[in-house]
């Protein structure tokens, strides 16, 4: 989407209000405080008991127990970061946009395509920007992969295989948590693996001819949905692919990998978090040295995707402060929701 932004030689700091101060919300808050050109304006969380702890960690930053309270009584901010449970993302993003804020939304943008579309439409109507957090795109192997595909180094694409084998057990799915509920969490593809579907769409484009099988191996008493799945698809641009995913791995994450077989070569990005090039054999091409990938996000006893949120925040600050037209990834965020919804529609 393209929105004209204000211009000027001297731009003030871009201020952020963080809605949802759990593990990932705190990371956003800490990174905003360290980001040049950014300022932490407010923290919002329904858990009033967090106020004392947060006031010590983020000195002088006001705390509110609801988004409505902040929007009514809080000091003005430029950007609302939505890092709440999945089912709240769309409605809170829309509320922020209607209040005149730009919005940065943690994945997923919504749990329904119609709601994600409404977020984008509201941003357009309000003349504001909306961004999805798609941090895997910033990892050096992902940037390299996209360049290889765009330069057609592999020629025609024959096959793409994505494996996502993680651990999410009772240490993660705790009683009373929104995690694991169909209505609030949405499912494994939304909460754990939407970043990898985003990477698939970002690099290879849309998919069609979807087929899927789902299994619940060891989460029957922990979640209301599958812990594992096998998805096959065709690429609209040509080629075929598979997505294998699971949160049933014992004790710790095993693998996040992407393998491509093409007309002129093959490659594989692997590791626990798709963080390194494990194989590259392409005609008349050598893989260049890549910068190290940031380590995974640590959440105590479990880990998530690469900790690239700093790049996402930098992008938002630059976009809000710049003049002219700015492209955001919101439409692609809608597409990720739509692909997941299509997969789950096969149950």
Secondary structure, DSSP 8 states (H G I E B T S, - for coil): -EEEE---SS---EEEEEE--SHHHHHHHHHHHHSTTEEEEEEE-S-GGGHHHHHHHSTT-EEESSHHHHHHHS---SEEEE-S-GGGHHHHHHHHHHTT-EEEE-S-S-SSHHHHHHHHHHHHHHT--EEE--GGGGSHHHHHHHHHHHTTTT-SEEEEEEEEE-B--TTTS-TT-STT-TTTT--HHHHTSHHHHHHHHHHH--EEEEEEEEE-SS-TTT-SS-SEEEEEEEETTS-EEEEEEESB-SSS--EEEEEEEETTEEEEEETTTT-EEEEEEETTB----------EEE-SS-EEEE--HHHHHHHHHHHHH--EEEE-SHHHHHHHHHHHHHHHTT-
